[in-house]
Structures are given as structure tokens and as C-alpha cells.
Amino acid sequence: MKIISIQALRGPNIWSINHGNLIQMRVDLESSDDLEDEDLEKLYINLGNLLSSPNWDEFEDLKKSDLTLADLIVKLAVTIQLKAGYNVSFSLTSKKRERGIWVMVFEYQNEEVGEYVAELSVRIIKEILAGKSCDLKQDLQNLKIETHQKTAANTIPIIAITGSNGKTTTTRIIAHIVNNHGFKVGFTTSNGIYINDTLISEGDTTGPISAKTILENPDVDYAVLETARGGILRSGLGFNECDIAVVTNIQEDHLGISDIHTLDDLAHVKAVVVGAVKQGGYAVLNADNAYTIKIGQNAQCKVAYFSIDSQNSVVNEHCERGGVAAILEEGWITLLKRDSKIKVQKVSEIPITFGGKISFMVQNVLAATLATYLSGFEIEEIAKSLLTFFPSPEQTPGRLNIYNFKKFKVMVDFAHNLDAFKGIKEYLDTINSPQKIGIIIGTGDRRDEDIRDFGRISAQMFDHILINQDKFLRGRKAEEIVNLLIEGIKSANTNASYEYLFKGIEPLKHALQLAKPGAFIVALSAVLENPDQLVKGYLAEESSHL
């Protein structure tokens, strides 16, 4: 029996919305997972004798056939804390696909105590099973030294954004609208933490620690928080409640990682944000996505939908019941109620939609418009703000950033899953170019079929593909990832033109050397290091040679 990992969750999480402070422990029970009922019963009695606690008798309600070793471990963790004076009760267990692997979850009041008790509970079980004697007196004495830790308290309005694709851009559009209304907005993204438009911390800052940074800053009076899957799984939300929760979509991404194997699993994680919406608040959901619709059907808060389809049946039925929605109708971003329509802005004039040609950007605009409208912002100001949000390294770093060289163009985009690749293909289909060059990279912790799909879609949208696999290996060898990409490329086009760039070759420089007049070069999935600086360096070189 061994502990694989221990994590402290600090806010609403996948196990419970109401019990935010939870220890999440992943344990390999190994051969102990096969204990007979008789052995479990003896262990149960021995633990009761050790603890001498009336709380232990609550387990008598369980049928013997339901009792597992994992149940005993989390019950032990709760009971030890009760004996040490902590008011805790919640616990649960979940058996994973891998043999002997369990996730054990229990409540804590003090994080250090919770983590200590997790290790202590497993140690005690192992010692009893090995026939050794145990004494808890010293451990209990140590646990009675109390310190206080709390989830960041909500004192300012919070709009939280999650989903598979479009989170960062939607977050930035919302923050732009809020800022233009005169608020000092703090927002978190996969690029960094910002206060107003000033970057204060660079990196992927979409977890609870980053949220806490914003919520504890005395200068911030409005929070817009990108909230990613990884942070929710590792530590919970980091805030207790939000005013608005936006779920952009649920698409195939990160499947097979951290016990998330299906889209339903992924939707369960994203729905945590909706579960944290305060009374009177709204969940803003994508009516073009089956999984976000399901989240809406199970939501305990008020729901509003957005759709690029003006005839979307979910939206129409929702509005007939008195709901609110945002749709694309006759070329306009339109707010829809049962008895009224409000035209907000003409989509072709909104820069981030590229003249309305990119449907996933239109969806981001719809989500941001609806979220800010429901937050009480004025429609005229929302409309004006949409006209001043541009696809650029300044406002959308790494998202559809296009650089104009003298004879060709370079685009950088963070697209990193199948749906995002399809969105890029949708845009490239509108581009008239004699040569489209793609620079791609695979990610080692993705499923084989996902990596093949990246190659397959790349072959459908590029005339020549450069594979640069010098990072994101994550447990695989570069050659294995490259071979999967090539398999995908050849499945779409057996005569596809591609090359694998060996270490030391700078991929963008190589692409520029291959570029014909009118070429359109696309770098995807963070394949380039510091792409804005890199591209601008090549632009400066070009200018110096004129």
C-alpha cells in the first residue's frame, strides 16, 4: 500500500461544491485491495479499539458488502481530526480504472493537519495489517496545535470563465468591457495575471492561487477569472462563489489525464464553476454544445444561453420560458428575450471575429456580451468595447496574431486540440494563398488518436508541414510523437509534404526560408518560444535589409 499523491483542495471542487476544504489522496492499495470481508471486519474492530471514539460506530450503518479498505482509511482520517478537536464530517472514495488505485477524499479545517492525517491514516492501516501495535497519543497532541487557513473571501464581483476552447479570449473580452466601464479589473489567463491591462505575473495563471492573488489585491474592484481544468482538479476554485459562470464549450482535450477519460468526466469538472454561482447569479452556457446544455439542465442557478444559430431550439425554448440569450441573427450580435430583441453590434465590424468569418470567435463575443449584460453593464458601452478589442499580441497574445512581412504573412495561434485545429482550418479556408506552411508540435500526454488527429487536420489545411518536436514530450520519446503525427498526416493525404526538424533548427526561420511570395505561415500549439519577440525580430531583420 502506498500513497501516490496528496492534494489540498481550497474551494468548490469536483467532489463537493459546499465542502471546499478537502484532502484528495490517491493511493495504490496493491494486494490490500483484495482483503476479504472477514479481514475488513477485524480491521474495523481494531481501529475502533484504537480510537475509542463514539464517532467510529457510525460506520455500523454500512452493510458489510459495502465496506472497503478505502472507506476505512477516510473514516479514520475524519475520526482522528474529530478527536483532535476539528469539526469535520465529509468523506468519500472513488475506485479508479487501474487495479488497486483509489482516490480518497476527506474534509479538513486546517490544511497542514489534513495532509498530516492523510499520511497518518495510511500508516496506521499498514501497521495494523502488519500486526504491529499503534499509539495515537503523540499524534493527537501534535494535531491540536491549530492554525487557520481560509479560501479567499469574495468581496468584489467575480465572473469566472471555463471551457475547453475560447476561455482566454472570452476572459480578455469581458475584462476589456469591464475596464471600459471604469472598474479596476483584475483578470487571470493562461498568459498571466493582469490588473487593468498591466501584466503583473507571467505564465499559466488559471488556478486558485492566481485567483487568490486577484481577490486579495486591494486595488482590484472587479475580478474576471479564467478557470482551467487542471487547477480545479488540483486545488479547487480558490473562491467560494461567483456572480457569473461562463462555460464556453466542452470539447475533446486532456482526455486520459488525471482520471478524465470521457467528455462527461470533463463536463463534470467544468460544471464545478457553475455550481459555485451565488444565489441570483447566472451560468452563461453554449447552446451549440451538447455537454454545456446538459450542465444547464442540472444547474441550480439561473441559466442564460448563447448560440451562433438564430434558430437554435434550446435557445428558443429557453426564451419562451422567460429566459435570456445571445444569438447571431442577420449578422448582428443580438440579445434575445421572450418579447424583445436588442441588436448590440454588427458582427462584421467586430475586429476579433475577422469580419464575422471565424465562428469560434463569434461564440466568444456572444459569451462575453451575454455575461457582461447580465452583470448590469450598459449595452451601448458593451457595443463600443467590442469595436476596440483587436486580435493582436497586446490584447490576445498567442491567439490569431498575424504579422505582415513584405511578401508573406505569419500567424501564431495557441490551438492545441482537435476542435481548435478545426477552427484554424475554418479561417485558413478563407485565405487565398499559393503556399500555406504549418509549424506543428505534438504533446506527449495526449492519447495516440489525439496526436494522429493533429497530423490529419494539419494535412488538410497546409501545403507543407514542419514538425518541431523538441518539447512537450511528457513521458514519451520525440520520435514516438512524430511518428503518430506522420501517421495522421498520411491518413489524410498519402502524398502530403512534410519534414521533421531536428533539434537546433529554428522552425520559423526555416519556414521563412521556404516561403514563396504570398505564403501564409502558421505556427500552432505554442511550438515557438516567445513567438511575438521572435517574429518581430525577423521583421526587424527584413526592414534592415530594405
C-alpha positions, -999 to +999 in steps of 0.1 A: +000+000+000+015+034-010+004+070-013+008+082-049-002+119-042-019+142-017-035+174-027-053+200-007-084+215-024-093+250-014-127+258-027-156+243-047-143+212-065-153+181-084-163+162-052-183+189-035-195+225-041-203+230-004-173+213+012-144+233-002-116+223+021-109+187+011-078+165+011-077+145-022-054+115-018-045+090-045-035+056-030-024+023-045-038-003-021-019-030-040-027-065-026-046-050+003-074-041-021-083-078-021-089-082+016-118-105+025-149-092+043-138-110+074-104-093+074-120-059+069-143-066+098-114-074+120-096-043+109-127-022+116-129-036+151-092-030+158-095+006+146-125+012+169-105-001+198-075+021+189-097+052+186-121+046+215-144+071+197-182+071+196-179+086+161-164+053+148-197+035+155-214+055+127-199+030+103-223+003+115-249+017+091-229+003+062-236-032+050-205-055+052-205-059+015-202-022+010-173-018+033-139-012+016-104-006+028-106+029+012-137+036+033-119+027+065-090+050+056-111+081+050-133+073+080-101+070+101-089+104+088-121+121+097-123+105+132-087+114+141-095+150+133-126+149+154-106+136+183-081+164+178-109+190+181-117+197+144-153+199+132-152+177+100-175+151+086-174+148+048-156+120+031-159+097+000-140+073-021-137+066-058-122+034-073-102+042-105-098+021-136-063+009-127-062-021-104-058-012-068-059+026-073-084+046-052-090+083-048-098+091-011-113+124-002-120+138+033-127+172+048-102+193+067-102+226+087-065+230+088-046+222+057-014+211+074-034+189+097-053+174+068-022+165+049-006+150+080-037+130+088-038+116+053-003+101+057-010+090+093-042+072+084-025+051+057+004+044+081-019+032+108-038+009+085-005-006+072+008-012+108-024-029+120-024-051+088+012-060+096+003-070+132+021-040+148+008-021+178-002+016+174-004+046+197-021+078+186-015+099+218+015+118+205+000+123+170-032+137+185-012+160+207+006+173+177-026+179+158-041+201+184-018+229+175-042+249+153-035+274+125-062+289+104-063+289+066-093+301+045-103+302+010-102+338-004-133+355+007-154+372-021-157+409-015-159+420-052-179+408-082-165+377-099-170+365-134-154+330-139-148+315-173-141+279-181-144+255-210-122+236-235-116+264-261-120+301-260-115+307-223-087+331-225-101+352-254-136+354-237-119+363-204-100+391-221-131+405-239-150+405-207-122+422-188-119+448-217-156+456-214-155+458-176-124+480-177-141+504-202-169+508-177-144+524-153-136+494-130-101+485-120-103+449-132-081+421-122-080+391-145-062+358-148-054+340-181-032+312-194-007+340-203-006+356-169-022+378-142-033+413-152-045+443-133-062+466-157-041+458-187-008+456-169+009+421-167+020+415-131+028+378-133+036+359-165+027+322-170-003+299-170-022+315-141-056+298-143-057+281-109-068+290-074-035+307-063-038+332-091-075+338-083-064+345-047-038+370-059-066+390-077-091+387-049-067+398-022-054+428-041-069+459-025-068+479-057-090+455-077-127+461-076-138+435-103-124+401-109-126+382-142-110+347-137-101+322-163-106+288-145-090+258-161-095+221-156-060+215-141-065+240-113-100+227-104-086+191-102-055+200-082-069+225-058-105+235-064-116+270-074-099+292-048-131+313-043-164+303-027-189+320-050-190+338-083-216+361-098-214+348-133-200+315-146-193+311-183-187+277-199-176+283-235-178+246-246-168+211-238-145+195-264-120+167-265-090+179-247-068+165-219-087+132-220-069+103-205-052+126-180-060+129-142-088+103-144-106+123-170-114+098-197-147+110-213-164+142-222-189+135-194-159+134-170-146+167-184-180+183-182-183+173-145-151+192-138-161+223-157-196+222-140-179+230-107-177+266-117-215+267-124-221+250-090-203+280-074-227+306-088-242+326-060-280+330-054-293+354-081-263+348-104-262+333-138-245+304-157-238+315-193-237+284-214-231+274-251-264+262-266-245+248-296-227+222-274-245+191-261-224+189-229-229+225-218-266+221-225-265+192-201-247+213-175-276+239-178-302+213-173-286+203-140-277+238-128-291+251-095-287+287-106-303+308-133-291+300-168-286+320-200-276+306-234-256+318-264-256+304-299-245+313-334-277+297-347-306+320-345-329+290-348-313+270-320-342+251-304-326+252-269-324+290-271-359+294-285-375+271-258-354+288-231-366+323-241-402+311-244-400+302-208-388+337-200-350+332-203-323+354-217-300+345-246-275+360-270-276+349-307-261+358-340-290+369-361-289+386-396-252+395-390-258+411-356-249+401-320-284+401-306-298+398-271-330+378-270-358+376-246-393+363-249-409+395-261-379+416-273-347+416-293-318+440-288-292+444-315-259+450-298-233+452-326-228+442-362-205+412-362-186+422-394-174+453-376-161+435-345-123+431-352-118+399-332-143+380-355-123+388-386-153+403-403-176+376-388-157+348-407-145+329-376-173+312-359-155+303-327-145+340-322-182+349-328-191+325-300-165+341-277-181+375-284-216+362-277-205+347-244-188+379-233-217+401-244-242+380-225-221+377-194-215+415-191-251+423-200-263+400-172-237+417-149-255+450-154-233+467-179-248+491-204-255+478-239-241+509-256-208+506-237-206+468-245-211+476-282-184+502-282-160+480-263-164+452-289-152+476-316-119+483-297-109+447-290-084+435-316-066+403-324-031+414-315-002+404-293-012+431-269-049+421-264-049+385-275-013+372-272-009+339-290-044+339-304-047+346-342-018+370-341-010+379-377+023+396-387+027+412-422+061+406-438+069+422-472+059+392-493+041+369-469+023+366-436+029+348-404+002+338-379+007+325-344-021+307-325-022+286-294-046+260-309-038+228-291-068+204-295-088+190-324-117+215-322-092+244-321-074+230-351-107+228-369-113+264-361-079+274-376-088+254-407-121+272-410-102+305-410-075+293-434-102+282-459-109+319-463-073+328-470-062+329-506-025+319-506-004+299-530+015+283-502+003+275-467+030+263-443+022+249-409+046+245-380+032+219-355+041+200-324+026+171-306+021+168-268+032+135-252+005+132-226-023+132-252-039+100-264-024+084-296-056+092-315-055+128-305-019+132-318-028+115-350-058+139-354-034+169-351-015+155-381-046+146-400-061+181-397-027+197-405-026+178-438-060+191-447-050+228-442-014+231-451+006+226-483+038+219-463+041+208-427+071+214-404+072+192-373+092+205-345+092+181-315+118+195-291+095+199-261+061+188-246+074+152-245+057+144-212+068+108-208+073+099-245+102+099-269+101+126-296+103+100-323+071+083-310+051+115-311+065+125-345+056+090-359+020+095-347+018+129-363+031+115-396+005+086-394-022+112-391-008+133-419-006+103-443-041+092-433-054+124-448-030+127-477-006+099-487+013+125-508+014+152-481+046+173-480+062+174-445+095+173-428+107+167-393+131+194-380+159+181-359+170+198-327+188+230-333+168+241-363+147+272-355+113+263-372+101+298-380+134+308-396+133+276-417+097+283-427+106+318-438+134+304-460+109+281-477+082+308-481+072+319-516+056+353-524+021+353-509+028+325-485+009+322-453+029+306-424+010+293-393+027+283-360+004+263-337+003+249-302+030+271-286+056+255-309+076+287-309+094+301-278+085+338-272+067+340-305+060+377-305+096+386-298+108+360-323+086+372-352+093+409-345+130+401-346+126+386-381+105+416-391+133+439-379+158+419-399+137+423-430+134+460-426+172+464-421+178+447-455+155+470-474 
